[in-house]
């Protein structure tokens, strides 16, 4: 059942959310779309174990768009976001998989975005991944071998020269 969840009760602390660091140049389009036509796909959340609201499972950009609309308009219409409250306990590995799967379905992610997600997964001690190769294998298990190989290679490239790449997603 979809319900309205107060924005200030939705937390994004359990895993790295941005596909790539830096400005999301497509966020303004999403803000405009939500303002004009509403939210067509609710976010997904899990109750936090400590009882302090919800942890985001899917919908980071939609949440950011709602927060921007509230900040810009101060309209009470944006205080709550439609959310599907999922049962269960947060599994970090499962959260990363859901995030990656949703983004691959939503949009053809660049190798930089996929590599960044794998790096974040490998770096997160809660996932249990021992290295980047294992992170890629887990997150992108439905991808072909050549695609997984390219993701691993791009992640190594980002490690070596990523801070010097002006447009890594291109």
PyMOL commands that place a pseudoatom at each C-alpha (Angstrom):
pseudoatom trace, name=CA, resn=UNK, resi=1, chain=A, elem=C, hetatm=0, pos=[0.000, 0.000, 0.000]
pseudoatom trace, name=CA, resn=UNK, resi=2, chain=A, elem=C, hetatm=0, pos=[1.347, 3.410, -0.941]
pseudoatom trace, name=CA, resn=UNK, resi=3, chain=A, elem=C, hetatm=0, pos=[1.188, 6.001, 1.805]
pseudoatom trace, name=CA, resn=UNK, resi=4, chain=A, elem=C, hetatm=0, pos=[2.407, 9.534, 2.364]
pseudoatom trace, name=CA, resn=UNK, resi=5, chain=A, elem=C, hetatm=0, pos=[5.646, 9.589, 4.347]
pseudoatom trace, name=CA, resn=UNK, resi=6, chain=A, elem=C, hetatm=0, pos=[7.014, 12.860, 5.784]
pseudoatom trace, name=CA, resn=UNK, resi=7, chain=A, elem=C, hetatm=0, pos=[10.198, 13.876, 3.963]
pseudoatom trace, name=CA, resn=UNK, resi=8, chain=A, elem=C, hetatm=0, pos=[12.033, 14.461, 7.218]
pseudoatom trace, name=CA, resn=UNK, resi=9, chain=A, elem=C, hetatm=0, pos=[11.425, 10.830, 8.231]
pseudoatom trace, name=CA, resn=UNK, resi=10, chain=A, elem=C, hetatm=0, pos=[13.139, 9.402, 5.134]
pseudoatom trace, name=CA, resn=UNK, resi=11, chain=A, elem=C, hetatm=0, pos=[16.828, 8.710, 5.738]
pseudoatom trace, name=CA, resn=UNK, resi=12, chain=A, elem=C, hetatm=0, pos=[19.511, 7.885, 3.176]
pseudoatom trace, name=CA, resn=UNK, resi=13, chain=A, elem=C, hetatm=0, pos=[22.348, 6.853, 5.470]
pseudoatom trace, name=CA, resn=UNK, resi=14, chain=A, elem=C, hetatm=0, pos=[22.734, 3.125, 4.902]
pseudoatom trace, name=CA, resn=UNK, resi=15, chain=A, elem=C, hetatm=0, pos=[24.474, 3.256, 1.517]
pseudoatom trace, name=CA, resn=UNK, resi=16, chain=A, elem=C, hetatm=0, pos=[25.990, 5.592, -1.046]
pseudoatom trace, name=CA, resn=UNK, resi=17, chain=A, elem=C, hetatm=0, pos=[23.146, 6.905, -3.178]
pseudoatom trace, name=CA, resn=UNK, resi=18, chain=A, elem=C, hetatm=0, pos=[24.505, 9.137, -5.913]
pseudoatom trace, name=CA, resn=UNK, resi=19, chain=A, elem=C, hetatm=0, pos=[25.325, 7.328, -9.126]
pseudoatom trace, name=CA, resn=UNK, resi=20, chain=A, elem=C, hetatm=0, pos=[28.221, 9.772, -9.581]
pseudoatom trace, name=CA, resn=UNK, resi=21, chain=A, elem=C, hetatm=0, pos=[29.535, 12.533, -7.354]
pseudoatom trace, name=CA, resn=UNK, resi=22, chain=A, elem=C, hetatm=0, pos=[28.731, 16.051, -8.464]
pseudoatom trace, name=CA, resn=UNK, resi=23, chain=A, elem=C, hetatm=0, pos=[25.720, 17.848, -9.860]
pseudoatom trace, name=CA, resn=UNK, resi=24, chain=A, elem=C, hetatm=0, pos=[22.817, 15.840, -11.275]
pseudoatom trace, name=CA, resn=UNK, resi=25, chain=A, elem=C, hetatm=0, pos=[22.093, 17.771, -14.453]
pseudoatom trace, name=CA, resn=UNK, resi=26, chain=A, elem=C, hetatm=0, pos=[18.841, 15.877, -15.064]
pseudoatom trace, name=CA, resn=UNK, resi=27, chain=A, elem=C, hetatm=0, pos=[17.354, 16.612, -11.626]
pseudoatom trace, name=CA, resn=UNK, resi=28, chain=A, elem=C, hetatm=0, pos=[15.733, 19.856, -12.780]
pseudoatom trace, name=CA, resn=UNK, resi=29, chain=A, elem=C, hetatm=0, pos=[13.815, 17.913, -15.449]
pseudoatom trace, name=CA, resn=UNK, resi=30, chain=A, elem=C, hetatm=0, pos=[12.544, 15.530, -12.787]
pseudoatom trace, name=CA, resn=UNK, resi=31, chain=A, elem=C, hetatm=0, pos=[11.539, 18.426, -10.513]
pseudoatom trace, name=CA, resn=UNK, resi=32, chain=A, elem=C, hetatm=0, pos=[9.598, 20.015, -13.372]
pseudoatom trace, name=CA, resn=UNK, resi=33, chain=A, elem=C, hetatm=0, pos=[7.938, 16.722, -14.284]
pseudoatom trace, name=CA, resn=UNK, resi=34, chain=A, elem=C, hetatm=0, pos=[6.835, 16.040, -10.697]
pseudoatom trace, name=CA, resn=UNK, resi=35, chain=A, elem=C, hetatm=0, pos=[5.617, 19.620, -10.244]
pseudoatom trace, name=CA, resn=UNK, resi=36, chain=A, elem=C, hetatm=0, pos=[3.594, 19.480, -13.481]
pseudoatom trace, name=CA, resn=UNK, resi=37, chain=A, elem=C, hetatm=0, pos=[2.279, 15.914, -13.526]
pseudoatom trace, name=CA, resn=UNK, resi=38, chain=A, elem=C, hetatm=0, pos=[2.888, 14.444, -10.088]
pseudoatom trace, name=CA, resn=UNK, resi=39, chain=A, elem=C, hetatm=0, pos=[4.914, 11.455, -8.993]
pseudoatom trace, name=CA, resn=UNK, resi=40, chain=A, elem=C, hetatm=0, pos=[4.144, 8.435, -11.158]
pseudoatom trace, name=CA, resn=UNK, resi=41, chain=A, elem=C, hetatm=0, pos=[6.280, 5.960, -9.231]
pseudoatom trace, name=CA, resn=UNK, resi=42, chain=A, elem=C, hetatm=0, pos=[6.420, 6.081, -5.408]
pseudoatom trace, name=CA, resn=UNK, resi=43, chain=A, elem=C, hetatm=0, pos=[9.687, 5.712, -3.552]
pseudoatom trace, name=CA, resn=UNK, resi=44, chain=A, elem=C, hetatm=0, pos=[10.304, 2.525, -1.577]
pseudoatom trace, name=CA, resn=UNK, resi=45, chain=A, elem=C, hetatm=0, pos=[11.310, 2.583, 2.070]
pseudoatom trace, name=CA, resn=UNK, resi=46, chain=A, elem=C, hetatm=0, pos=[11.912, 0.207, 4.975]
pseudoatom trace, name=CA, resn=UNK, resi=47, chain=A, elem=C, hetatm=0, pos=[11.187, 1.006, 8.626]
pseudoatom trace, name=CA, resn=UNK, resi=48, chain=A, elem=C, hetatm=0, pos=[14.477, 1.797, 10.389]
pseudoatom trace, name=CA, resn=UNK, resi=49, chain=A, elem=C, hetatm=0, pos=[15.434, -0.718, 13.097]
pseudoatom trace, name=CA, resn=UNK, resi=50, chain=A, elem=C, hetatm=0, pos=[15.797, 2.068, 15.666]
pseudoatom trace, name=CA, resn=UNK, resi=51, chain=A, elem=C, hetatm=0, pos=[12.238, 3.297, 14.993]
pseudoatom trace, name=CA, resn=UNK, resi=52, chain=A, elem=C, hetatm=0, pos=[13.334, 6.726, 13.752]
pseudoatom trace, name=CA, resn=UNK, resi=53, chain=A, elem=C, hetatm=0, pos=[11.478, 6.824, 10.465]
pseudoatom trace, name=CA, resn=UNK, resi=54, chain=A, elem=C, hetatm=0, pos=[12.353, 5.014, 7.271]
pseudoatom trace, name=CA, resn=UNK, resi=55, chain=A, elem=C, hetatm=0, pos=[15.427, 4.111, 5.253]
pseudoatom trace, name=CA, resn=UNK, resi=56, chain=A, elem=C, hetatm=0, pos=[15.230, 4.728, 1.528]
pseudoatom trace, name=CA, resn=UNK, resi=57, chain=A, elem=C, hetatm=0, pos=[15.393, 1.600, -0.625]
pseudoatom trace, name=CA, resn=UNK, resi=58, chain=A, elem=C, hetatm=0, pos=[14.642, 3.076, -4.063]
pseudoatom trace, name=CA, resn=UNK, resi=59, chain=A, elem=C, hetatm=0, pos=[13.945, 6.569, -5.335]
pseudoatom trace, name=CA, resn=UNK, resi=60, chain=A, elem=C, hetatm=0, pos=[16.845, 8.797, -4.288]
pseudoatom trace, name=CA, resn=UNK, resi=61, chain=A, elem=C, hetatm=0, pos=[16.374, 11.241, -7.171]
pseudoatom trace, name=CA, resn=UNK, resi=62, chain=A, elem=C, hetatm=0, pos=[12.601, 11.391, -6.618]
pseudoatom trace, name=CA, resn=UNK, resi=63, chain=A, elem=C, hetatm=0, pos=[13.237, 12.127, -2.937]
pseudoatom trace, name=CA, resn=UNK, resi=64, chain=A, elem=C, hetatm=0, pos=[15.744, 14.858, -3.876]
pseudoatom trace, name=CA, resn=UNK, resi=65, chain=A, elem=C, hetatm=0, pos=[13.195, 16.352, -6.287]
pseudoatom trace, name=CA, resn=UNK, resi=66, chain=A, elem=C, hetatm=0, pos=[10.502, 16.436, -3.594]
pseudoatom trace, name=CA, resn=UNK, resi=67, chain=A, elem=C, hetatm=0, pos=[12.899, 18.052, -1.139]
pseudoatom trace, name=CA, resn=UNK, resi=68, chain=A, elem=C, hetatm=0, pos=[13.828, 20.654, -3.742]
pseudoatom trace, name=CA, resn=UNK, resi=69, chain=A, elem=C, hetatm=0, pos=[10.150, 21.388, -4.445]
pseudoatom trace, name=CA, resn=UNK, resi=70, chain=A, elem=C, hetatm=0, pos=[9.470, 21.852, -0.729]
pseudoatom trace, name=CA, resn=UNK, resi=71, chain=A, elem=C, hetatm=0, pos=[12.515, 24.093, -0.348]
pseudoatom trace, name=CA, resn=UNK, resi=72, chain=A, elem=C, hetatm=0, pos=[11.647, 26.219, -3.395]
pseudoatom trace, name=CA, resn=UNK, resi=73, chain=A, elem=C, hetatm=0, pos=[7.908, 26.565, -2.825]
pseudoatom trace, name=CA, resn=UNK, resi=74, chain=A, elem=C, hetatm=0, pos=[7.449, 26.017, 0.931]
pseudoatom trace, name=CA, resn=UNK, resi=75, chain=A, elem=C, hetatm=0, pos=[4.120, 24.500, -0.146]
pseudoatom trace, name=CA, resn=UNK, resi=76, chain=A, elem=C, hetatm=0, pos=[2.710, 21.903, 2.274]
pseudoatom trace, name=CA, resn=UNK, resi=77, chain=A, elem=C, hetatm=0, pos=[1.863, 19.731, -0.762]
pseudoatom trace, name=CA, resn=UNK, resi=78, chain=A, elem=C, hetatm=0, pos=[5.510, 18.634, -0.833]
pseudoatom trace, name=CA, resn=UNK, resi=79, chain=A, elem=C, hetatm=0, pos=[5.909, 17.795, 2.877]
pseudoatom trace, name=CA, resn=UNK, resi=80, chain=A, elem=C, hetatm=0, pos=[5.031, 14.124, 2.319]
pseudoatom trace, name=CA, resn=UNK, resi=81, chain=A, elem=C, hetatm=0, pos=[6.145, 11.853, -0.506]
pseudoatom trace, name=CA, resn=UNK, resi=82, chain=A, elem=C, hetatm=0, pos=[4.190, 8.835, -1.750]
pseudoatom trace, name=CA, resn=UNK, resi=83, chain=A, elem=C, hetatm=0, pos=[6.044, 5.739, -0.560]
pseudoatom trace, name=CA, resn=UNK, resi=84, chain=A, elem=C, hetatm=0, pos=[5.659, 2.003, -0.581]
pseudoatom trace, name=CA, resn=UNK, resi=85, chain=A, elem=C, hetatm=0, pos=[6.633, 0.851, 2.906]
pseudoatom trace, name=CA, resn=UNK, resi=86, chain=A, elem=C, hetatm=0, pos=[8.248, -2.540, 2.508]
pseudoatom trace, name=CA, resn=UNK, resi=87, chain=A, elem=C, hetatm=0, pos=[8.248, -5.148, 5.269]
pseudoatom trace, name=CA, resn=UNK, resi=88, chain=A, elem=C, hetatm=0, pos=[11.408, -6.672, 6.585]
pseudoatom trace, name=CA, resn=UNK, resi=89, chain=A, elem=C, hetatm=0, pos=[14.844, -5.706, 7.756]
pseudoatom trace, name=CA, resn=UNK, resi=90, chain=A, elem=C, hetatm=0, pos=[17.344, -3.692, 5.757]
pseudoatom trace, name=CA, resn=UNK, resi=91, chain=A, elem=C, hetatm=0, pos=[19.905, -5.910, 4.030]
pseudoatom trace, name=CA, resn=UNK, resi=92, chain=A, elem=C, hetatm=0, pos=[22.729, -3.679, 2.744]
pseudoatom trace, name=CA, resn=UNK, resi=93, chain=A, elem=C, hetatm=0, pos=[23.628, -5.982, -0.123]
pseudoatom trace, name=CA, resn=UNK, resi=94, chain=A, elem=C, hetatm=0, pos=[19.997, -6.228, -1.165]
pseudoatom trace, name=CA, resn=UNK, resi=95, chain=A, elem=C, hetatm=0, pos=[19.597, -2.448, -0.993]
pseudoatom trace, name=CA, resn=UNK, resi=96, chain=A, elem=C, hetatm=0, pos=[22.537, -1.933, -3.339]
pseudoatom trace, name=CA, resn=UNK, resi=97, chain=A, elem=C, hetatm=0, pos=[21.151, -4.550, -5.759]
pseudoatom trace, name=CA, resn=UNK, resi=98, chain=A, elem=C, hetatm=0, pos=[17.718, -2.885, -5.783]
pseudoatom trace, name=CA, resn=UNK, resi=99, chain=A, elem=C, hetatm=0, pos=[19.276, 0.526, -6.378]
pseudoatom trace, name=CA, resn=UNK, resi=100, chain=A, elem=C, hetatm=0, pos=[21.408, -0.735, -9.270]
pseudoatom trace, name=CA, resn=UNK, resi=101, chain=A, elem=C, hetatm=0, pos=[18.600, -2.780, -10.833]
pseudoatom trace, name=CA, resn=UNK, resi=102, chain=A, elem=C, hetatm=0, pos=[16.181, 0.143, -10.691]
pseudoatom trace, name=CA, resn=UNK, resi=103, chain=A, elem=C, hetatm=0, pos=[18.667, 2.489, -12.323]
pseudoatom trace, name=CA, resn=UNK, resi=104, chain=A, elem=C, hetatm=0, pos=[19.604, 0.042, -15.066]
pseudoatom trace, name=CA, resn=UNK, resi=105, chain=A, elem=C, hetatm=0, pos=[15.923, -0.408, -15.906]
pseudoatom trace, name=CA, resn=UNK, resi=106, chain=A, elem=C, hetatm=0, pos=[15.175, 3.328, -15.676]
pseudoatom trace, name=CA, resn=UNK, resi=107, chain=A, elem=C, hetatm=0, pos=[18.071, 4.513, -17.734]
pseudoatom trace, name=CA, resn=UNK, resi=108, chain=A, elem=C, hetatm=0, pos=[21.061, 3.088, -19.517]
pseudoatom trace, name=CA, resn=UNK, resi=109, chain=A, elem=C, hetatm=0, pos=[23.720, 3.883, -16.943]
pseudoatom trace, name=CA, resn=UNK, resi=110, chain=A, elem=C, hetatm=0, pos=[27.184, 4.853, -18.105]
pseudoatom trace, name=CA, resn=UNK, resi=111, chain=A, elem=C, hetatm=0, pos=[30.160, 2.680, -17.224]
pseudoatom trace, name=CA, resn=UNK, resi=112, chain=A, elem=C, hetatm=0, pos=[31.290, 5.474, -14.882]
pseudoatom trace, name=CA, resn=UNK, resi=113, chain=A, elem=C, hetatm=0, pos=[27.991, 5.313, -12.952]
pseudoatom trace, name=CA, resn=UNK, resi=114, chain=A, elem=C, hetatm=0, pos=[28.085, 1.518, -12.764]
pseudoatom trace, name=CA, resn=UNK, resi=115, chain=A, elem=C, hetatm=0, pos=[31.750, 1.564, -11.707]
pseudoatom trace, name=CA, resn=UNK, resi=116, chain=A, elem=C, hetatm=0, pos=[31.023, 4.152, -9.017]
pseudoatom trace, name=CA, resn=UNK, resi=117, chain=A, elem=C, hetatm=0, pos=[28.198, 1.986, -7.639]
pseudoatom trace, name=CA, resn=UNK, resi=118, chain=A, elem=C, hetatm=0, pos=[30.516, -1.046, -7.557]
pseudoatom trace, name=CA, resn=UNK, resi=119, chain=A, elem=C, hetatm=0, pos=[33.245, 0.955, -5.805]
pseudoatom trace, name=CA, resn=UNK, resi=120, chain=A, elem=C, hetatm=0, pos=[30.764, 2.144, -3.172]
pseudoatom trace, name=CA, resn=UNK, resi=121, chain=A, elem=C, hetatm=0, pos=[29.508, -1.419, -2.651]
pseudoatom trace, name=CA, resn=UNK, resi=122, chain=A, elem=C, hetatm=0, pos=[33.044, -2.801, -2.322]
pseudoatom trace, name=CA, resn=UNK, resi=123, chain=A, elem=C, hetatm=0, pos=[34.012, -0.033, 0.123]
pseudoatom trace, name=CA, resn=UNK, resi=124, chain=A, elem=C, hetatm=0, pos=[30.979, -0.527, 2.363]
pseudoatom trace, name=CA, resn=UNK, resi=125, chain=A, elem=C, hetatm=0, pos=[31.918, -2.967, 5.165]
pseudoatom trace, name=CA, resn=UNK, resi=126, chain=A, elem=C, hetatm=0, pos=[28.273, -3.890, 5.662]
pseudoatom trace, name=CA, resn=UNK, resi=127, chain=A, elem=C, hetatm=0, pos=[28.095, -5.598, 2.247]
pseudoatom trace, name=CA, resn=UNK, resi=128, chain=A, elem=C, hetatm=0, pos=[30.732, -8.211, 2.985]
pseudoatom trace, name=CA, resn=UNK, resi=129, chain=A, elem=C, hetatm=0, pos=[32.300, -7.761, -0.463]
pseudoatom trace, name=CA, resn=UNK, resi=130, chain=A, elem=C, hetatm=0, pos=[36.018, -8.398, -0.327]
pseudoatom trace, name=CA, resn=UNK, resi=131, chain=A, elem=C, hetatm=0, pos=[37.009, -6.537, -3.494]
pseudoatom trace, name=CA, resn=UNK, resi=132, chain=A, elem=C, hetatm=0, pos=[35.768, -4.710, -6.574]
pseudoatom trace, name=CA, resn=UNK, resi=133, chain=A, elem=C, hetatm=0, pos=[35.493, -7.883, -8.655]
pseudoatom trace, name=CA, resn=UNK, resi=134, chain=A, elem=C, hetatm=0, pos=[33.147, -9.456, -6.137]
pseudoatom trace, name=CA, resn=UNK, resi=135, chain=A, elem=C, hetatm=0, pos=[31.126, -6.226, -5.941]
pseudoatom trace, name=CA, resn=UNK, resi=136, chain=A, elem=C, hetatm=0, pos=[30.676, -6.164, -9.730]
pseudoatom trace, name=CA, resn=UNK, resi=137, chain=A, elem=C, hetatm=0, pos=[29.732, -9.856, -9.774]
pseudoatom trace, name=CA, resn=UNK, resi=138, chain=A, elem=C, hetatm=0, pos=[27.076, -9.335, -7.108]
pseudoatom trace, name=CA, resn=UNK, resi=139, chain=A, elem=C, hetatm=0, pos=[25.615, -6.031, -8.295]
pseudoatom trace, name=CA, resn=UNK, resi=140, chain=A, elem=C, hetatm=0, pos=[25.623, -6.796, -12.007]
pseudoatom trace, name=CA, resn=UNK, resi=141, chain=A, elem=C, hetatm=0, pos=[25.028, -10.546, -11.989]
pseudoatom trace, name=CA, resn=UNK, resi=142, chain=A, elem=C, hetatm=0, pos=[22.383, -10.229, -14.703]
pseudoatom trace, name=CA, resn=UNK, resi=143, chain=A, elem=C, hetatm=0, pos=[24.799, -8.356, -17.015]
pseudoatom trace, name=CA, resn=UNK, resi=144, chain=A, elem=C, hetatm=0, pos=[26.870, -10.147, -19.637]
pseudoatom trace, name=CA, resn=UNK, resi=145, chain=A, elem=C, hetatm=0, pos=[30.476, -11.079, -18.901]
pseudoatom trace, name=CA, resn=UNK, resi=146, chain=A, elem=C, hetatm=0, pos=[31.868, -8.421, -21.295]
pseudoatom trace, name=CA, resn=UNK, resi=147, chain=A, elem=C, hetatm=0, pos=[29.782, -5.733, -19.608]
pseudoatom trace, name=CA, resn=UNK, resi=148, chain=A, elem=C, hetatm=0, pos=[30.970, -6.802, -16.135]
pseudoatom trace, name=CA, resn=UNK, resi=149, chain=A, elem=C, hetatm=0, pos=[34.551, -6.778, -17.448]
pseudoatom trace, name=CA, resn=UNK, resi=150, chain=A, elem=C, hetatm=0, pos=[34.081, -3.231, -18.764]
pseudoatom trace, name=CA, resn=UNK, resi=151, chain=A, elem=C, hetatm=0, pos=[32.651, -2.093, -15.420]
pseudoatom trace, name=CA, resn=UNK, resi=152, chain=A, elem=C, hetatm=0, pos=[35.682, -3.510, -13.575]
pseudoatom trace, name=CA, resn=UNK, resi=153, chain=A, elem=C, hetatm=0, pos=[38.045, -1.853, -16.055]
pseudoatom trace, name=CA, resn=UNK, resi=154, chain=A, elem=C, hetatm=0, pos=[36.292, 1.501, -15.767]
pseudoatom trace, name=CA, resn=UNK, resi=155, chain=A, elem=C, hetatm=0, pos=[36.385, 1.313, -11.972]
pseudoatom trace, name=CA, resn=UNK, resi=156, chain=A, elem=C, hetatm=0, pos=[40.162, 0.816, -12.131]
pseudoatom trace, name=CA, resn=UNK, resi=157, chain=A, elem=C, hetatm=0, pos=[40.390, 3.781, -14.501]
pseudoatom trace, name=CA, resn=UNK, resi=158, chain=A, elem=C, hetatm=0, pos=[38.372, 5.915, -12.073]
pseudoatom trace, name=CA, resn=UNK, resi=159, chain=A, elem=C, hetatm=0, pos=[40.705, 4.882, -9.247]
pseudoatom trace, name=CA, resn=UNK, resi=160, chain=A, elem=C, hetatm=0, pos=[43.727, 6.011, -11.233]
pseudoatom trace, name=CA, resn=UNK, resi=161, chain=A, elem=C, hetatm=0, pos=[42.564, 9.186, -13.017]
pseudoatom trace, name=CA, resn=UNK, resi=162, chain=A, elem=C, hetatm=0, pos=[38.938, 9.749, -12.021]
pseudoatom trace, name=CA, resn=UNK, resi=163, chain=A, elem=C, hetatm=0, pos=[39.510, 13.090, -10.348]
pseudoatom trace, name=CA, resn=UNK, resi=164, chain=A, elem=C, hetatm=0, pos=[40.941, 14.405, -13.638]
pseudoatom trace, name=CA, resn=UNK, resi=165, chain=A, elem=C, hetatm=0, pos=[38.025, 13.282, -15.818]
pseudoatom trace, name=CA, resn=UNK, resi=166, chain=A, elem=C, hetatm=0, pos=[35.801, 16.266, -16.554]
pseudoatom trace, name=CA, resn=UNK, resi=167, chain=A, elem=C, hetatm=0, pos=[32.910, 14.206, -17.953]
pseudoatom trace, name=CA, resn=UNK, resi=168, chain=A, elem=C, hetatm=0, pos=[33.267, 10.613, -16.721]
pseudoatom trace, name=CA, resn=UNK, resi=169, chain=A, elem=C, hetatm=0, pos=[29.723, 9.628, -17.679]
pseudoatom trace, name=CA, resn=UNK, resi=170, chain=A, elem=C, hetatm=0, pos=[30.369, 10.587, -21.306]
for i in range(1, 170): cmd.bond("trace and resi %d" % i, "trace and resi %d" % (i + 1))
show_as sticks, trace
zoom trace
